[in-house]
Every structure is written in structure tokens, then in C-alpha cells.
């Protein structure tokens, strides 16, 4: 049996034990080096995921647009639960998530955000449910995971102003991501290149952490690997391993 087939079989067995056995679809990034590290080949629907930036405003914006790009590639409305409405909707549109698809739930506190998320997750047919919180408990994460499994809707906890060195409590989330701004390509002229991010997969069930430098979302919500990095030897080796 080929090595990739062995790994796929092992991941499937682990997912079955943990209750994420592929009953729901996945949202692929369309980048093999990322998708091959995720159960089901992408962001699992019917599951909980965590995303964070940092205390830096540029990192918070990068993480927000990264999340918007994922949701932009799924049909249906999005419930975005937050303490107060400070979400800059035009930035979501740049990543392909039209403001008309986003329903804002201004909850006033982290506790109410989590309650609103759980209620929204009971409704099937949504593109996703987002909740912006500073922190939440392991018990709360388990409740969100169960609610997501029941409806098949992807749930995203966005940890606002999360310090990179901050210790994180255990969670039921299938994946945990950190997205921070990275210098864009030097075009050699007074101009702005496509934004670049450092995307870190800090935790994934049945897999290992990894990080990538990617180009930010285009108008369809898709990220890309910089051309200079795609053809480097390490990338070639990674493609051969994934094959």
C-alpha cells in the first residue's frame, strides 16, 4: 500500500474514533500542500475550528479576511456573532463574502456570543457560524462541536487579540489556525503587491502542525502560494510525499 494511502486510512480510523468520520463535506483550499494535512482534504463542515491573529491590528485584519475567504466559497448565509459590531464589512467583500450574506448578531459579551453561536448552529443550510471571543472554556467548545456535528454547519471561533505566546486551554476544535501579516512581494516600483500572510496550523486532529507563507484572498476567497515558493526544492519534496 502506498504511503499516502496508509496515512489516509489512518486518518479515517482516527476520525471515526473521534466522531468526525466524514459524514459532512470539507471546504478545500485548493492547495495540495495545505489540503493534504487536513482530515477530509479541507476545512471540515459539521465541526468546530479556531482562528486567531494577534494583538496587532494588521494580524487581526489578516485573520478576518482569511476566515471570510473560507466562508465565501460556501453557499448560504453566514451568522457572525460578536460582542459589538466593529466588523468592517467592505473587507469581507474583497475576499468574496458579500455583506448581504452576513447576518450580524451583536451579543454584548463572550458568554452571549457563545450562546448565540450554539443557537445558530442548530440551523442547517448555513455557510457557517462565526463567534468572536477573547477566550472560552473546554466545555463551551464541546457544546459548539456537538451543535456543529448535528447540523453539518462549520463553526469558527475567532479569538480576538490573542497573544502569540498566550497559553490556550484544551479545546474540542478540529483545527486551530493563526494568521499573521507577512511582507508582500517587492515589485521594484512604488506600488502595493498582493498581501501575504503567515498561516500556521497550530493544531489538527490526526495530524501535525505546519506553517505556510501564502498570498491573501482574491475576489473569490482563494489564497495561493507565492510563485517563488511553489518551485523551491522543499515544495517539490512535499508534493512527492503527498503523492
Protein Blocks (a to p, Z undefined) as FASTA:
>chain_A
ZZklmmmmmmmmmmmmnopnopaccddehiaklmmmpghhiacehiacdddfbfbfklmm
mmmmmmmmmmmmpgcddddddfbdcbdfklmmmnopafklpccddehpaklmmmmmmmmm
mpghiabdcdddfbdcfklmmmmmmmmmmnopacddddehiafklccdddfbfbdcdddd
dddddehiacddddddddddfbcghiacdddddddddfkopacddfklmmgmklmmmmmm
mZZ
